[in-house]
Amino acid sequence: MKRFFGIVLFALALSPLVGCAARGYHRYGPPPPPPPPREAMMGRHHHQDRVWVPGHYRWNGHRYRWVPGRWVKGSPWR
C-alpha cells in the first residue's frame, strides 16, 4: 500500500510538467515569407560591369512586400 501511495504521489508531482509540454511550440517574429514569384531578368544590360540581383521579400513590420530584381553596378556581395 505504501508503494502504491508513493507511485501516485510521484505521478501527481510530475503532472504539472506534462501540461507545459502539451502547449507546443510558439513562434516569435514574422511568419515565413511566401514562395517567390517567377521573375525574369528585365532586359539585357549592355555594360559588362552590371550584375543582376534577384527579387526578394522584405518584411515591413506588418506583412511581406516584394522587391523586384534589378541590375546594379559591380558585385553586390563586396
KAJO-V633519 format. One record per residue. N is the residue number from 1. RES is the residue in three letters. PHI is phi as a letter, one per 30 degrees, with the letter a starting at -180 (* if undefined). Layout:
n:N res:RES phi:PHI
n:N res:RES phi:PHI
This chain:
n:1 res:MET phi:*
n:2 res:LYS phi:d
n:3 res:ARG phi:d
n:4 res:PHE phi:d
n:5 res:PHE phi:d
n:6 res:GLY phi:d
n:7 res:ILE phi:d
n:8 res:VAL phi:d
n:9 res:LEU phi:d
n:10 res:PHE phi:d
n:11 res:ALA phi:d
n:12 res:LEU phi:d
n:13 res:ALA phi:d
n:14 res:LEU phi:d
n:15 res:SER phi:d
n:16 res:PRO phi:d
n:17 res:LEU phi:d
n:18 res:VAL phi:d
n:19 res:GLY phi:d
n:20 res:CYS phi:d
n:21 res:ALA phi:d
n:22 res:ALA phi:d
n:23 res:ARG phi:d
n:24 res:GLY phi:j
n:25 res:TYR phi:c
n:26 res:HIS phi:c
n:27 res:ARG phi:c
n:28 res:TYR phi:c
n:29 res:GLY phi:j
n:30 res:PRO phi:d
n:31 res:PRO phi:d
n:32 res:PRO phi:d
n:33 res:PRO phi:d
n:34 res:PRO phi:d
n:35 res:PRO phi:d
n:36 res:PRO phi:d
n:37 res:PRO phi:d
n:38 res:ARG phi:d
n:39 res:GLU phi:b
n:40 res:ALA phi:c
n:41 res:MET phi:d
n:42 res:MET phi:d
n:43 res:GLY phi:i
n:44 res:ARG phi:c
n:45 res:HIS phi:d
n:46 res:HIS phi:d
n:47 res:HIS phi:d
n:48 res:GLN phi:d
n:49 res:ASP phi:c
n:50 res:ARG phi:c
n:51 res:VAL phi:b
n:52 res:TRP phi:d
n:53 res:VAL phi:c
n:54 res:PRO phi:d
n:55 res:GLY phi:d
n:56 res:HIS phi:a
n:57 res:TYR phi:c
n:58 res:ARG phi:b
n:59 res:TRP phi:d
n:60 res:ASN phi:c
n:61 res:GLY phi:j
n:62 res:HIS phi:b
n:63 res:ARG phi:a
n:64 res:TYR phi:d
n:65 res:ARG phi:c
n:66 res:TRP phi:d
n:67 res:VAL phi:c
n:68 res:PRO phi:d
n:69 res:GLY phi:d
n:70 res:ARG phi:a
n:71 res:TRP phi:c
n:72 res:VAL phi:b
n:73 res:LYS phi:d
n:74 res:GLY phi:i
n:75 res:SER phi:d
n:76 res:PRO phi:d
n:77 res:TRP phi:c
n:78 res:ARG phi:d
